[in-house]
Amino acid sequence: MAIVKEFKEFAMRGNVVDLAVGVVIGAAFGKIVTSLVTDIVMPPIGLLTGGIDFKDLKIHLKDADVVKKIASVDINIGNFINIVIEFLIIAFCIFMVVKGINSLKKPEVAAVAPEPVPTKEELLLGEIRDLLAKKA
């Protein structure tokens, strides 16, 4: 029973719930960015590069062997390029969101701390210092 109670306290903390919400929103946002890259960004880039579809861009290493049931060996460089572009777009969008949120926050006014009031001992030591300075 103690483990159940401890797990319930852990799961109901604000950080865990915030993290769960962030993961769900991040997954949905990832689909939007994937569509943005695949459907909007990559076609013009492909057009500028002479109609190359990065998705199908591969470095062929070995042909398939139908008799031995071995698939062809390819390096899917185009898929990697698409994923890098998606990452850059996601990173930029997150940067813009964080920047927007930070601009909405009220600027914190640095409170000027009042000078500390000297203690009786500090006042007494100051007087002793001043007396010794006059004698020297």
C-alpha atoms as one frame of an Amber mdcrd trajectory, in Angstrom:
protein
   0.000   0.000   0.000   2.851   2.386   0.739   4.189   1.960  -2.797   0.787
   2.796  -4.284   0.550   5.918  -2.134   4.103   6.927  -3.027   3.438   6.354
  -6.744   0.233   8.406  -6.552   2.151  11.298  -4.934   4.838  11.016  -7.614
   2.352  10.916 -10.491   0.352  13.857  -9.200   3.321  16.186  -8.875   3.143
  19.135 -11.211   6.364  18.243 -13.027   5.159  14.791 -14.100   1.829  16.107
 -15.355   3.554  18.978 -17.171   5.948  16.518 -18.777   3.089  14.296 -19.931
   1.279  17.255 -21.473   4.505  18.348 -23.161   5.056  14.900 -24.667   1.507
  14.737 -26.055   1.683  18.242 -27.506   5.176  17.534 -28.842   3.962  14.415
 -30.654   1.106  16.349 -32.261   3.454  19.214 -33.138   5.846  16.722 -34.716
   3.125  15.609 -37.142   2.506  19.224 -38.125   6.197  19.837 -38.741   6.545
  16.599 -40.709   3.703  17.696 -42.967   5.218  21.172 -43.274   8.575  19.753
 -44.372   7.220  16.980 -46.600   4.345  18.860 -48.230   5.484  22.496 -48.275
   9.244  22.927 -47.811  10.717  19.989 -49.717   8.820  20.335 -53.050  10.247
  23.817 -53.793  13.714  22.654 -52.722  13.340  19.660 -55.032  12.258  22.004
 -57.819  15.308  24.220 -57.264  17.579  21.180 -57.383  16.203  19.973 -60.705
  13.256  17.923 -59.517  15.179  15.744 -57.090  12.918  14.228 -54.469  15.088
  13.963 -51.383  12.867  11.244 -49.996  14.004   8.893 -52.760  17.665   9.967
 -52.745  19.768   6.899 -51.918  23.338   5.690 -52.129  23.111   2.183 -53.535
  25.601  -0.262 -52.018  24.444  -3.713 -53.091  21.750  -5.151 -55.377  19.015
  -7.375 -54.057  19.316 -11.123 -54.499  15.875 -12.620 -55.148  17.113 -16.210
 -54.992  18.733 -15.789 -51.568  15.923 -13.450 -50.417  18.344 -10.647 -49.574
  17.081  -7.088 -49.895  19.129  -4.400 -51.585  21.461  -2.401 -49.361  21.004
   1.358 -49.613  21.945   4.400 -47.553  18.819   6.573 -47.437  20.557   9.941
 -47.481  17.394  11.720 -48.625  15.419  10.573 -45.609  18.252  11.824 -43.410
  18.164  15.232 -45.131  14.396  15.430 -44.572  14.787  14.594 -40.879  17.559
  17.172 -40.421  15.354  19.840 -42.019  12.452  18.794 -39.763  14.720  19.075
 -36.724  15.868  22.571 -37.718  12.283  23.711 -38.224  11.194  22.225 -34.870
  14.160  23.818 -33.089  13.379  27.198 -34.660   9.683  26.933 -33.740  10.524
  26.016 -30.149  12.947  28.942 -30.020  10.218  31.307 -31.237   7.669  29.932
 -28.736  10.105  30.288 -25.817  11.036  33.776 -26.993   7.341  34.709 -27.180
   6.624  33.327 -23.728   9.612  35.161 -22.279   8.420  38.434 -23.811   5.009
  37.978 -22.136   6.532  37.582 -18.701   6.552  40.680 -16.600  10.045  42.000
 -16.188  11.172  41.385 -12.657  12.153  44.593 -10.980  15.275  44.032  -8.997
  14.402  44.964  -5.451  17.018  47.217  -3.955  18.025  45.646  -0.698  18.238
  48.162   2.108  21.642  48.553   3.644  21.935  46.256   6.631  21.687  47.963
   9.984  24.967  47.511  11.868  24.774  45.499  15.051  25.828  46.905  18.421
  29.087  44.996  18.186  29.825  46.454  14.753  29.118  49.992  16.029  31.396
  49.427  19.030  34.177  48.048  16.836  33.806  51.043  14.525  34.198  53.425
  17.461  37.278  51.539  18.674  38.783  51.721  15.172  38.151  55.464  14.989
  39.752  56.034  18.439  42.814  54.008  17.489  43.106  55.931  14.213  43.118
  59.287  16.137  45.915  58.076  18.480  48.175  56.950  15.644
